[in-house]
Each structure stands twice: as structure tokens, then as C-alpha cells.
Amino acid sequence: SGPMRQLVRRLIAVMVGLVGAMALAGCDVTGTITVRADDLVDLDLRVIVEDGESCAWNLTGVRTSERRNRGGGRLCMLQGTVPAETLRRWGIDIAHNGEQLQAVYNPLGQAAVPSADQFVPLSDVAVTVAFPGQILESTGVVEGNTVRFTDVAQLQRPYGMRAVALDHAGPRWSLVLPAVTF
């Protein structure tokens, strides 16, 4: 019953992702996410959630503190390092493919243009994602090896917030290796 177990695991993963996205519903997120080549992610984020919501997200390796936000709601601060797979519970997918790292936040799961009535889980965002190497493509604003996401409307566009970068400094290995062999 291997295929059935895989199906159940996938359904559980989807439900956990939806619950995580709903827990961040309508929040503001600012800060920095550093994607490392060893599939670990450093977080330094500030998240404003509505009054009555908790900041206790129980992420091993992450210090979480909270306080009342001047503009209303609660200010949650998350700082620490987690395995990339841990972020999937919030709909953030970070994958290592060869010499590339890809980070995607696409809570609507859309490859095509979603309908205007779909709920976007963020009301404001100002997050910088740093990579070990050159950014190859992105839906955000690229500067060096960082991408800045500030447009919540990007979540209503195909592929959401997305960046692909090298997992190392310097050029692609496919450009370096042929030159070295001569």
C-alpha cells in the first residue's frame, strides 16, 4: 500500500501548508531570509499578526519573541536557522537542484493568472532573500545575490514570489568546467 501512503502524506502536507498560510492570513512580513547552500535557511523576520493570534510557531532552532505592535496587532520576531523543508508548512518551497537553489512562495498554487477573488495571505511584505551565488531569475527586484520582494500583488501573478540562484559564488559550473579541461 505504498502509493496510498504517499497519497496520504501528500494530502497531509497540503493541509499543513493551508493551515500555515491561514495562520499568517492578512499579516505583514518584513526582514531577511538567507538561503544557504547546505539546505539551511537563516531567518530574521518580523511578522505583524492580528490581536488574539499567537506568535508561538514552535520552530526548532528559531527564537520567537512577541510584543504589542504600536499600530495594532502583535509583533512577532523570528530569528534562527531551520532546514529549508521546515518552511513548507507556510507554503515556502526552497529546493536544491544541481548547482541551483530555487525559493518560491506561491500560496495560491498558481502557474496561470488566478481569479481576482482569491485570498492573498499577506497584506504587506518587505522581505529580502539572500543566496550564496548569482540570481539567475526572479519575480522580485534583484541586487547582487539578493532579491527584494515588496509587491504583495505578485502573489496574484503566475508563480507568486520566486527566485532562482546559484548555490555558490562565481559563474555556472557549465561555463567553468569546459574552460578548465582545455
Disulfide bonds with the S-S distance in Angstrom:
Cys55-Cys76 1.70
